[in-house]
Amino acid sequence: SSFLWAMELASEQSKAAKEKGNGYFRAGNWDLAIGAFSEALSFASELAVTEPRHLAVCYCNRAACYQSRMSAGDWELVVQDCNAAVDLDPNYVKAYGRLFAAQDSLGLKAQALSTWDRLQEIDPAAANKLAVRRQQLHSEHTVDALNSAKDRAAAAVSEATEAVQNSGNGAGATEDESQDHDAVAAAQELKEKGNEFFSAGNNREALDMYSQALATSPPADKKNRAVYFSNCAACHLKLEEWSMAALQCTKAIEANPTFIRPYQRRAQAKEAMGRFQEAASDLEKVVQLDNGKAGELEKHIAALKSKATASEGSNGKEPTQEEMLGQLKNFGTSLLGKFGMKPDDFKMDKDPSTGAMNFSYGK
């Protein structure tokens, strides 16, 4: 069909540009390689559904160029491209490795720790190669966070101790309990800083604060950790980093399965990724936990299920003539314009003897 022909042409053009970029990269021509990979990615909107892995590789390869070139601002571009790569392929090991290196170099310690955790889940061997640096980051981050909240935590402990003594209870807190109290207080302070950044629209800075809160808080403090994970997800949603948002929501739910907000945020991420049935299931869970939201979410759930059914029903279905022309025209300037064509250049006629549809191109 015309639709498939146009898709195949886009795929060929994108892959040719990618191979050109690989050649420039091997020759050390970083700027030319970046241009070639950018050309390959110009077809992202057309190929995101059919060839996500190809696009993920292009993003990761362009990130490698930025990492090798190291001009001002290139580490930020590595982060941006690697996040795009893992959104397209959530199990892309190499992209997580480069993302970890970039976040580490930018001093985004807490975000690097979160990236390492994801790498550990999908490829323990690859994560193990970075384990020494990960441990250093964890130690540095914990010390930094505790020091930043030292005065506040010390005052809180002093006040609690005095209260116990005044009540006549001589059993003071144990050393472990005091340390946990310090860590909880420090994590809460980091969360408040994150909230300030988030309210101001500084989503990267907010994400770093929430990630620091996670690195600081005790593992047993599950309810607060669920909030920190959910807040990280909110930042990823603002940054349109859908797979990372979904991952953080899942961790929040694991920490506190009755916490409604991460189900809602994961549904938003899944819907953006085109995983409509999963998004509907998350919203159904919200209704299960809070029946008062049934009226608010009923239409949205129904719409998601309808999209899921339509998506499943389109697999392997032969499009009608009207659908084929409609699909082709929808590409318009976004695809055919890249080849110097326009939708009206394509015509379809029925062969009276066979009933078959003949497709032709001509200006």
Secondary structure, DSSP 8 states (H G I E B T S, - for coil): -HHHHHHHHHHHHHHHHHHHHHHHHHTT-HHHHHHHHHHHHTTHHHHTTT-HHHHHHHHHHHHHHHHHH--TTHHHHHHHHHHHHHHH-TT-HHHHHHHHHHHHHTT-HHHHHHHHHHHHHH-HHHHHTTHHHHHHHHHHHHHHHHHHTHHHHHHHHHHHHHHHHHTT------HHHHHHHHHHHHHHHHHHHHHHHHHTT-HHHHHHHHHHHHHHS-TT-HHHHHHHHHHHHHHHHHTT-HHHHHHHHHHHHHH-TT-HHHHHHHHHHHHHTT-HHHHHHHHHHHHHH-GGGHHHHHHHHHHHHHHHHHHHHTTT----HHHHHHHHHHHHHHHGGGGT--GGGEEEEE-TTT--EEEEE--
